[in-house]
Amino acid sequence: MTAEIYRDTWGIPHLRAADARELAHAQGRVTAHDRAWQLEVERHRSQGTSAAFLGAEAIGWDRFARQARLDDTARRCFEALTESDPETAAWIVAYVDGVNDGLAEGAARAPEFAAAGLVPGRWEPWSPLGVWLGTHILFAGFPAKLWREEVVRRLGADAVGLFAMDGPGTAGSNGWLVSGERTATGQALVAGDPHRFIEDPGVYQQIRLSCPEFDVVGIAVPGVPGIAHFAHTGTVAWAITNAMADYQDLYRERLRHVEGGAVEALDPDGVWRAAARHVERVEVAGSEPVGVEVIETARGPVVIGGVGAEETVSLRYPPRVTRDLGFGALLPLLRARRVADVDRAFDAWAEPVNVVQAADTEGGLLHRVAGRVPVRDPANRTRVVPAWEPGHEWTGWHEMPYGPVEDGLAVMANQRGPAAPLGVEFAPRHRAARIRRLLDAGENWSAGDMPAVHMDTHVGSAAALLDRLAALELSGPAAALRDRLARWDRRMDADSALAAEYARVRGALVRRLAAEPALAVLADPPARPDVFLPWLALVPRVAFALENLLTERELFGIDRDELLRASVEEVAARPPSGTWGDTHRLAPWRALTGTAYDEPALSGDNDCVLSTSSVPGLTDLSARGSAARYVWDLADRDDSLWVVPFGADGVPGTAHHRDQLPLWTKGVLAPVTTDWNTLTKESDDD
């Protein structure tokens, strides 16, 4: 049987083939057709070669990718997979062959190739592993350890907890499981939405993969075979959220040159040992090439500094150590029929560390953590540790904990939960508590009820500011503003003028706090690579920690009431003229910025279930939010729902490039369709 490609009314590919390998080829080929530009950008990013066509702005990432050995790690993991799991390795190769067979046709559709002067290249067998690693290497937020170093140095160790929040560069998610005892059908629902930086084309790809072994609908990562994160096989469905675990370490290294140009690093036993070293060349469009020194010690690759630098820091991350990215879980997930199958498959999961929720048609439920977290000294989890001191070695791997399903519900929104023993910083409980409160308020839930939960705009963290504001003695326009905000329903709706006023006051307060001398010392951290700067920027750190900073009993002598008074008076004197949606608009990332779009106004904000994150004090624009929304119905898969921010096709101007955006903005989800008779056959993959 030749693989067949069908499309639904949203242009979503439904693929059917004789076996898993033929299906993987079709998945690679259709992805190359729909997302050629995206695939090549991600491949080049994983290799550290994107500056060759994106220019000088991409040098920082390329330098990091080279120094962190992303492509080499992907290659090593694939080589190990060929030995430990040759079936999965061959399946990945089939996907790569499909990408290579479809790239030329896909590139001919995508205008970005001509605009950037890029010719599509050739994927290697390990390229999907590189794409996965490049997408997730910063997922756990290890640069936050650099921030904590600065906080300790400037403010003392006791101040670290003030900023222990879901940071500006960390990805999150909402996810909830409703058991059959709480639904109208008697079968479970699995729903949620991953929060990531919104990219165009989108970071997720809706797809269906069908062969005699399995028939799965789900949300895949372009460039990676199978469906890892969110899927429904007909009898079992699963989804993930970021566990917020800490599984990557930073080591302060001591290096020295020795005769012949070699480099040595001081190990914990007091012995200087050879470190690998070579120099790579990063090509830069419109500029001269840049040399990158690549050094690797026994801990891992050096990502800050080098020989003779004021500070040198190496990164240790599990796939570099184990030669395993967890791709051995992908085929077993597609073949899963029950929760027990999903559970066993995720035993092989590596990175990123996730919380998994799953349900099957026989009433099975699953709530667990999956991934690989090293056992080591607690200091490793919070700070940069000295490589030359004993006691910071990895000594094993944590058992992955399981979580409860209580009263027929399990809710995860990156708060402290089953992964609490494995992490340091977690999201505030507002999103999780709000989802739980909404679900507790009802019974007989159906798939069609779930989008109302996705779109809830109540902002729980507003209480810290508004409670303090209510106690202030004010007069004139400032008092009137205070009184209006006291009556506000605390919903960050796009059409709300009061939400706009609250956001304006909040932003003014964040800026004033960040300018206070006691905190302003953090505004000028030591020079760091560009890729780490989002974790070190003071204003976002103050913004995301605002609730802590306002509720702490004492804050370095800062008069927070006076700062809030000045902020309210500032806004009252020049109030916003419109609504929250006038300034809170979608701001997606694009590799090329030549095409301008009028992006929509958004409801929601930080700490809302509808987490369309702004950066208070810096911008109301939202670069991060729901990268997809899904509802998996175990009673009938065709009652399931899904949506992505843009569309199935990554090519600007095509019918399915942005056709889901109006749905996504309004909180409408498209129906999942699996009846082949209702689909349009596009072509055969031959």
N, C-alpha and C positions, 0 to 999 in steps of 0.2 A: 504493500500500500504506500503510495506517495502521500506525504504529509499534506494536509489541506488547511488552508487559511480562510477563516470566516470572519466577518465583522458584524457587530451589532449596530444599533442606531447611533451610538456614540463613537463609532470607529474603533471600539475596543477589540483587539484580536482574540479570536477563539481558535485554537489550533488542535488538529486531530491527526494522529499518526499511528503507525503499526506498533511502535515500541518506544521506550523512553529515550533511546539514543536518537532515533529519527525525530522525535518530538523536540529534543534539545536543539538539534540543528535548525528546525523550523523556528523555535523561539529566538535563537541567535539571529537568524536571517530577518525575521519580522521586526525585531528590535533595531537592527541596522537600518532597515527601511524607514522606520518611524522616527528613530532617534540617533541618526548617524553622527550629527554634530555633537550631541551630548556624550555619546560613547567615546568619541575621539578626544574630547576635552578631558573626560575622566581618565582615559588611558594615559594621556600625556601627563596629567596631574600625578598619577600614581608613579610614573617614571621620572618625574621632575623635569619634564621637557616642555611644559606649557608656555614658558616665556618665549620660546622660539616663534610663536605666532600670536600670543597675547601681549607681548611686550614687557616693559620693565616692571609693571605692576605685579606681574606673576613671579618675579625673581624670588621674593621672600618664601613663597610656598615651594618653589622648585628647590631652593637651597635646603629647606627642611626635609623635603621628600628624599633628596639625595643623602643628606646626613643621617636621617633616620633609617635608611636602607629599606624603603618600602618595597621597591621593585624586587630587590634581592631577597627580601623576606617572603614575598609572594612566590618567587621562583622556588625557594627552598621548601615552602609548604606544599607546593604542587609536586615537587620531586618526592617528598615524603609520602604524599597521597598515592602516587603511582605504585609505591611499595606496599602501603598498608591497605589501600582500598582501590584496586585497579578499575573496578566497575565505575566508581564515581569519577575517577580521573578520565576514563574514556568518555563518559557522559559530558564532562566539562569540555573536552576536546571537540566533541560533536557540536556543542554550543559555539565554541570559538570558530569552528569551520563555517558554521552558519553566519556568524558575524562577518567573517572575511568574504564569504560569497555574496553578502548583501550590501557591503559598505559602499561599493562604487555606485550602485543604483541609489542608495540612500543619500550619499554625498551630492549626487546630481540634483536631488530635490531641495537640498538645504543651502540657502544663499550665504550662510556664514562662512562656508569653505572658501568661496571666492573673495569675500570681504576680508578674510584673515590671511589669504594667500596660502591656505593649508591644503595639502594633498592627503587624502586618507591613507593611513598606513596599514600595517598588518599586525593583527593580534597574535600574541604568543599564547601557548596553552595556559600559562599562569596569569594572563591579563585579567580575567574575572576576579581572581584572588587579590590582585593589585588594586582593582577598582574598589572591592569591598574594604580592603585595608585603608586605602586613601580616604574613603568616605567615613570611616569610623575611628581612625587613629586618635582624633581629638575628642571622641565621644565621651570619654570618662573625665575629661577636664583636668588632666594632670598639670597643665600650667597654673592651676589654682595654687599649687604648692609654691610657686614663685611669688604669688601674691601674699600668701601667708608668711613667707620669709620677710617680705617688706613690712607687713603689719607688725610682726614680732620685733623687727629691728627698730621701727619708728615708734610704735605704741606699746609694745610689750605683749607677752604671750596671752594675757587675759583678754586682749582686744580681738583676738582671732575669731572668737565666737560671735562677735557683733556682726561680722560679715559672712557668716556661715549660711549662705542661702544658695539656691539654684542660680549659678552664676551666668554672666552674659554670654558665654560661649558654649554652654551645656545644652544638650538636647533633652527633651522630655516627652511626655505622652500622657494621655488619659486612656484608661482601659477599665471596663467593668463587665462582670459576668453575672447574669441573672438566671438562676436555676429554674427548672420547669415548675416548681411549686409557686413561683411568683409571676408566671406568664399566662397569657390567655390560651395558649395551645397545649400547655403541659410540657413543652420542650424548651430547652435553654436558649438564651440569647447571649451572644458575645459582641461587644460594641466598644468603640473608642476612636481615638485619633492620635497619630504620632505628631509631635510638635518638632519641627525642624526649620532651618532657614528655608524660606520659600524660594525655589529656583524655577526658572523658565528655560527649558522644559522642566517639568516636575521631577522630583527625586524618586517618585514611585510610578509604577506602570501597572495599570489594571490589565489582567490577562487571564485566559483560561487555557489549561494544558490537559489534553485528553488522549489517552491511549488505552489498550485493553487492561493495563495494570491499574490505572487511576484516572480520575476525572476531577480536576481541581480548579477552582476559581480563586483568585487572590490578587494581592498587590505585591509586585516584584520590584526588585532594584534593577534598573536598566544596566546591562553589562554583566549580570550575574544570573546563571541558570537556576531554574526552579523558582519556588516561592517560599521565602524563609520566614517572613514576619507575620503576615496576615493572610489566612487562607481558609477555605471551606471545601472539604473533599466530598461532601454529600452526607457523610455519616459522622464526621468530627470536624470541628472548627477550632482555630487557635488564633491568638493575637499576643503581642508583646508590648511592654513599656520599658523604658530605661530604668534599670534597677538602681542607678546612682551608686554602684559599687566602685571601689577604688582598687585597681588592679595593675597600675603602671607606676613605676618608681623613678625618681630622679636622684642621681648620685653626684655629689661634688667630687671631682677627680683631681688627682695630682699627676701631671704628665711631665716628661722631660725628653729632650732630644738625646740620642746616643750616636756613636760613631756610625757614619754611613747614611745619616739622614733618617734612621729609624726612630720610632717613638716608643717609650715605655710608660706604663702606668703603675702606681703604687697600689698593691693589693692589701687586703686586710691582715695577711700574715706578715706584713712588713717587707715583702719581697717586691722589687721592681720587675715587671714582666712585660714582654713585647705586646704592643697594641697594633692592630692592623691600621695601616694608613695608606691612602692614595689621594690623588687630586683628580676631580672631574671638572668638566667644562660645561657650563650652562649657556646655550645659545640664547640670544635676546633679540627679538625683532626690533629693528631700528636702532640698535646699539651694539657696543662691543660685547663679546662673550665675557662671562664671569667665571672665575675659578672658584671651586668649592673644595675645601679640604675635608676629606671623609676619614674619620678616626673611629675605631671601635675597640673598647676595652673589654675586659671579662664581664663587666656589668651590662654593657650594651653600647649602641652608637652614641657618639658625642653630638649633642644638638645645640649646645651653647659653648662658645669659646673654642679653645684649642691650646696647643703648646705655647706657653708664654702669655696667655690671656690672663686678665685679672681674675676671672672665674671660669671654670670649665665644668660642664654638667653633662652627664650621660643619661640616656633613657633606657630603661629596661621594661620591655612589654612582652606578654606571654607568647605570641606567635613567633617572635624572634628567638625565644628560648626553646619552645617545644616543637617548632616546625609544624604547627597545626593551627589552622584558622577555623576549624569546626565545619568544614564543608562536607565531612562525612555524615552530617545530619540531614543534608538536603534531600537526597533520594528517599531515605526512610520517612521523612515528613510527607512527601508526595504520596507515599504508599500507605500512610496511616489510615486506619479504619476506626480506631477507638482511642479514647484518652490515653490508655496504657501505651499505645504505639507512639503517640506524640511525646509522652513522658520519656520513653526509652530513646527516641530520636534526639531529644534535647539533652540527654546525658552526654552526647558527643559535642555539644555546643561549646564554643570557645569565646568569641569576641564579636560584638560587645556583650557585656553581661546584662541579661534582661530578666524581667519578671514575665512569666508565661501564664496566660489564662486560656483554658480550653474546656470544651464540652462535647459530648457525643449524644447520639440519638438513643442510647440505652441508659441515659441518666448519669453517665460518668462526668466528673468535674475535676479540673486540675488548676492549682494555683501554686506556682513554684518559681524559684530562681534558677536560671540556667547560665552557664558560662564557666570561666576559669579565673579564680582569684587566688593569688599566692598567699601562703602563710609566711609572715615575716614580722619583724619588730613593729609595734604600733607607730613608732616615729616615722617609718617609711610612708605611712598612709597620709601623713599631714605635712611633712616638711621635706626639704632637700637634705639628704643624709650623707655623711662622709664615707666615701668608698674605701678609704684606707683603715677605717675602724671596724673591728669584728662586731658581729651581731646584727648586721643588716642584710644578710644573705637570705635568699628564698629557700625555705626548708620543706615545702610541700604545697598541697592545694586544698583549699577549703571544701568541705562537703557543702553542696548546694541546699539551702533550706527550703522548706515548703510553708505555704501560708494557708490560712483557714478560708472556708466559705461559710460565712455567718448569716443566719436568717435568710439563706438562699441568695446571698449577695457576696461578691468580692469586688473591691474597688481599689485600683492603684493609679495614682497620679504623681509618682515620683516622691511621695512622702515616705517617712520612715515606716517600713513594713517588714515583710520577711527578709529583705536584704539589709536591714539595719546593722547587723553585726559585720557587714562587709564594706560599709561605706563611711564617709565622713560628713559630707554635705548633702542634704536632701531638700526637696522643695517644701515650702510651707504646706500645712495641711488644708489650706482653704479649698483648693480644687477637689481633693478627695472627699473632704467633709461635705461640700456642697453636692457632689454627685450622690453620695450616700444619702443625704437628706432628701434629695429629689426622688430617689428610688424607693426610700422607705415610705414616702408619702403615697405611694400607689401600689396596686396589685393588678394582676391580669395584664401585665405589660405585653406589648406587641412590638414587632420590628418598626412599625410606623410611628410608634411613640418615642423612639430613641433620639431622633434628630432634635427634639426639644431639649433633651439633656445636653447634647453636643453644643447647642447654641445658647446656653444659659449665660447671662452677662453680669450676674451679681458679683461684686468685687469685695470679697471678705476682708482684704487687707486695708480697706479704707477706714476701718474703725479706729486704727491707731492715730491717724491724722484728725479725723472728725471728732473723736472724743476729746482730744486735746483742744481742738478749735472751739468746741461748745463751752469750755470753761473760761475762754478768754473774754476780758472786758474790751469791747470795741464800740466804735460810734460811727455814725454816718454810713457811707457806702460799704465800708468794711463790715459793719454790723449787719447790714442788709444781706451781704453775700454770705456771712456766717449763717444767718437765719435761713436763707434759701438752701444751703447745703445741708442744714439740719433736717429739712423736709424732703430731701432727695431720696429716691428709692435705692440708691447705690447700684444702679445698673448702668453699665458702660455701653449704652445703646448709641448707634451712629447718629440718630436723630435727636439726641438729648443735649440741650444747652447746658443743663446742670452738670452733666458728665464732663463737658468741655471746661466749665469753670473749675470743677474739682481737679481735673488734670493740669490746668494752668497753675493752680495753687500748689499742687504737688510738685510740679517741675520747678517752680520758683523756690520752694523749700529745699529741694534736693541741691540746687545750685548754691544756695546760701550755706547749707551744711558743708558741702564740699569745699567752700571757700574759707571756712573757719580754720584758723591756723593749726589747731590741734589735729585736724584731718588733712589739711592741705599739704602736709609734709609727705603724704602718699601720692601726690600728683606728679612727682618727678622720680620715677623708679630708675634703677640702673638700666643702661642700654641692654635691650633684649632683642632677639630676632623678631621680625615683624609679625610672624604667625602667632606669637604669644601675647601680643599687645592687647587684644580684647579682654584678657583676664586681668590686666594690670591697670586698666583705665579707671580713674577714681570716680568720676561722675556716675558711670553705670553701676559701679560697686555700691555707692551710696544709694542709688535709686533702688536696687534690688534688695538692699538691706534696710530700707527706710523704716519698715515696721519695727525691726529690732532697735534701730537707733532712736526711735521715738518712745519706745516702751521701756528701755533700759532705765534703771533708777537714776543713774548719774552718768553723764557723758562728757568726761574731760573738762568739766566746768562750762560747757556750752549751754547758753540760755536758749533752749529750744522754743519756749513760748515766745520769746522776743523775735526769733527768726520766723516763726509761723505768723506772728502778728505782721511783720514787715512783708511777708509773702502775700498775705490776704490783702493788705492795703495796696500793694503793687497791682494785684489783679483787679481789685475793686476800682482802682483809678483808670485802668485800661482793660476792661473786661473783654473776653472774646466775643466776637460779633456773630458767631454761628454756632454750630453743633460739633460734637465730638468727631463725627465723620468728616467734617471739613478738613481736619488736620490728620486724623487717624486713618491713613490710607495704605493700601498694599504697596510694598516696595520690594519686589522680588530681585534676586541676584541673576544677572545674565553675564555669561562669559564675554560677550560683545554687547556694547551699550548703544549701538547705532539706531536701533528701532525704538521709538517712543510710543508708549501706550498711556491712555488715560485710565489709571488703575482705580479700582472702586474704593469707596468709603467703607470702613469696617466697624462693626460692633465688636465688643470684647476688649480685653487688655490683659496685662499681667495679673495672675491670680484669679482670673475668671476661668470657668470651665471652657468658655470660648476664648482660648488663650492666644489672642492676636497681639503679640508682645510689642510694646513700644519701649523706649528707653527714657523714662522720665528725667527731665532736666537737660536732655540732649536732643531728642526728637520724638514726635508723636507718630511718625511713620512706623509701619509694622513690617519688619523683615523676617519675622519668625511666627509661625502659627501652624495650623493643621495642614500637614503635607498630604493628608488623605483623611477621609472619614469612612467608617464601615459599620455595618450591622450584619452579623452572621446569624441567621435564623435556622435552628436545628430542626424545626418542624417541617420546613420546606425551603430548600436553598433558593428557589426562585422568589421567595419573599424577602430575601436578603437585599441590602442596599449598600451603595458605595458612591463616592465622589472624590475627585482630585481638584486642585485649585485651577488647573488650566484645561488640559485635554489629553487625549490618547496620542495625538500626533505632535511631534516636536518641531515641525516645520512651520515657520511664521506664514500666516495668510491662508493656510489650509482650513478646510471645513471643521476639522476636529482639533485645531490647535488650542483654541480658547473657548470651546463651546460649553464646557462644564463650569466655567467661571461664574456665570450668573447663578447657577444652582448652588455652588460652593459659598458664594457671598450671602445668599438668602437662607442657607441652612437646609436646602433641599438635597436629598440623595437620590441618585438614579437607581432604578431597579436592576438587580442582577438577572440576566437572561441566560438560560442554558438550553432551551429548546432549539435544536439545530434547524428545525423547520422555519423558525422565525429569524434566522441569521442570513446574511448575504455572503455567498461564497465569493471570495476575492480571487484566489488563485491556488495553485498547487506549489508546494516547495519541492521542486525537482532540480 
